[in-house]
Amino acid sequence: MKYTKLGNSDLQVSEIALGTMTFGQQNTFAEACAQLDYALAQGVNFIDTAEMYPVPAKAETQGRTEEYVGKWLQGQARDKVIIGTKVAGPARGMAWIRNGPQSLDRANILSAVEGSLQRLQTDYIDLYQIHWPARNVPMFGKSNYQPEYETPCTAVEEQLTVLTELVQSGKVRHIGVSNETPWGVAEFLKVAECSGLQRIVSIQNPCNLLNRTFETGLHEMCYREQISLLAYSPLAFGLLSGKYVENPAAQGRMTLYPDFGQRYHKPNVPAAVAAYAQLAEQHGVVYGADGAGIPAQPPICSQHHHRRNHDVAVAGKPQQHRTG
């Protein structure tokens, strides 16, 4: 296993991370432990989770993923495992999380971090991330910004102020963003510099052969500012494994939760997946089994899969680095 620095932080993370968003829905606790044990045995030291997991998000399962990771963590040397988790943003219809957070204000962030610490059974979080922006942005399969949907939201300065206090208190070591845009990253950096607040070290966005939006704008931004990309969905919800090419009804996230996979229900996706699978076969590559086909990006920290069985993630390098 190779290790690399997370952004400009002091964290040395494995170039492969384990995503956990299936724990508690597609995976039992025993299966979750088997995956975590396997990943650790291969040298993976970076585990990613979130307060809203598992997915699809439901009131009766919310927080279960962190609970599974927390129970497993009790049998590990805490300083040998790097835990990243996320605070849920507003406007996603999850009324069961703090009555449906309307903002990422102080009260919501403080409540979220205390809940995560309790479920993870730890007194600190290595990387605390904003799961999605408080403001109106295109995300989760959308690509066009629509200003007519603008609504009031918590200022970045307020978000960074409370996150900085959490770092100063020792409850959080480093902070990052997720599902962000170039403007958002620039704003977090500007506010941190102008106000003397904590600087983000990472961004967790999708990056795969069906979604290369990171390469437009964000790639340069992250490279120049030393922000690591934690590339999620490297196999595009399993589509890039090629398993749906021969059997569209194969068991997996796209068939179990079709609504959740809407971001990949686009006209050119089936043809692109078939072409990639054919190309892999021509070159003797077992496509998707070990992350083959994932494009290397200079500022990538870790890439992580959310897999039902014991496969772990493939990583690259963000600065020389690549991780939900």
Salt bridges, closest charged atoms under 4 A:
ASP10 OD2 - ARG173 NH2 3.87
ASP10 OD1 - HIS174 NE2 2.74
GLU15 OE2 - LYS317 NZ 3.96
GLU31 OE1 - ARG308 NH1 3.75
ASP48 OD2 - LYS86 NZ 2.79
ASP48 OD2 - HIS304 NE2 3.65
GLU51 OE1 - ARG98 NH1 2.86
GLU66 OE1 - ARG119 NE 2.71
GLU114 OE2 - LYS171 NZ 2.41
ASP126 OD2 - ARG78 NH2 2.98
ASP126 OD1 - ARG173 NH1 2.82
GLU165 OE1 - ARG106 NH1 2.72
GLU180 OE1 - ARG135 NH2 2.73
GLU187 OE1 - LYS190 NZ 3.23
GLU215 OE2 - ARG212 NE 2.86
GLU220 OE2 - ARG224 NE 2.84
GLU225 OE1 - ARG199 NH2 2.68
ASP311 OD2 - ARG307 NH2 3.17
